[in-house]
Amino acid sequence: MQQMARLRERIEPYEQLLAQANEYAEWLSLLQMEYDEATAREIAAQVEALKREVEKLDLLTLLSGEYDRHNAILEIDAGAGGTEACDWVQMLLRMYLRWAQRRGFRTEIVDETPGSVVGYASVGILVEGEYAYGLLKSEHGVHRLVRISPFDANKRRHTSFALVEVMPEVEEEVVQLNPEDLKIDTYRASGHGGQHVNKTESAVRITHLPTGITASCQNERSQHQNRAVAMKVLAARVAEYYRRQQQQKMQQLRGEVVPAEWGHQIRSYVLQPYTLVKDHRTDYETSNVQAVLDGEIDAFIEAYLRWNASRPSAVDIK
């Protein structure tokens, strides 16, 4: 029934748009017989609106992967650049939070490690909304920032890196996390969780012993809540681990060389000496850096989805 409902959600918008297109075609036929300028302007406006709806529906056809409709778990880690990189992580976090807010998605910071001076050494957020993973998977990779450092008294230009990892939220049953394979530790939170959080051992770290993968959460008030969120993150990481193993096997069979992700930036953000954001996979770029950092990344996401769909031998994580 759920599958039928999902298919109906895809078919009905198409049928509605097709009915509108047929209606406008009839109007145009009548207009050719008896032209009326006011009616012509109205039809032109309706056709433009129809075109925008068709483009939206066309984009949804690119989100047909197994996990594309799922919520997303997004993690940002500081790379080379020291304090600059930690500040860059905070800037990226704000960018994704603003993007999610624009789309009406719910977000929650599930884990954070503050930087020694500013920003974050690492931070993880849960993004809840339809197609959150399908849209955000375009952000997976290394993001590079070039700017005049606000932390450099000599106002020199600095380059810093941050690694963004995106995983779909999956049900625990999908990856079969056996209790015997889990090691659960509790500790005091070290983030900005407030007086109650920092005074009790409410933070939880769970280790999946067969793979060595860990997940932690410290931002909820109770140990029970932190454990539930950490289990969500762990399930996603373990599922991602097995998917990537399978992907590597497929690539080896095809004879492809898998480049290391770290150090191979997918996107560059240049603030000085000029302003430019460029995606190195799709070549899509814009000079409006401030708008991008304010969460306007839909054009980059759409360019990636179309680029990825056009690759003849693309191996994508579905």
Beta strands, then each sheet from edge to edge (+ up, - down):
strand 1: 72-78
strand 2: 106-114
strand 3: 120-128
strand 4: 141-148
strand 5: 157-168
strand 6: 182-187
strand 7: 203-208
strand 8: 213-217
strand 9: 265-270
strand 10: 276-279
strand 11: 285-286
sheet 1: 2+ 3- 1+ 5- 4+ 9+ 10- 11+
sheet 2: 6+ 7- 8+
end
